[in-house]
Amino acid sequence: EHNTSFSYKPFTLAEDMPEQMSKKPFQIRLKGFLAKPIKIQLVMVDTSFASKDVNEEVVVQNGELAINEKMLSNLSAGPVTLELHYEEELPLDGFSREGGRILINYSLRRQFEFVR
């Protein structure tokens, strides 16, 4: 048996997203990240089978994430599910020769609609 401690530091939206928005580039402001750049996984899925959706690693800088025109071009007007995922890996040294790790996965999901 091994005991260790860690801090769970979830991130949240600095302000709620509107339920409807025009399909133009926008910023998502997040709370809970340090000022240094951090890579997270961005997933945006619409309800159209014809679109490519968005699933890419992006950088959060100073708590801001930019949704750009290229990302938006992969989405159709209508309902969109947005997910942000961040993983933090903490090493567990000294417990065994092989070592170990704690993997913490933070996720945030919102739904909104792109209107014309």
Secondary structure by P-SEA (a helix, b strand, c coil): cbbbbbbbbbbbbcccccccccccbbbbbbccccccbbbbbbbbbcccccccccbbbbbbccccccccaaaaaaccccbbbbbbbbbbbbbbcccccbbbbbbbbbbbbbbbbbcc
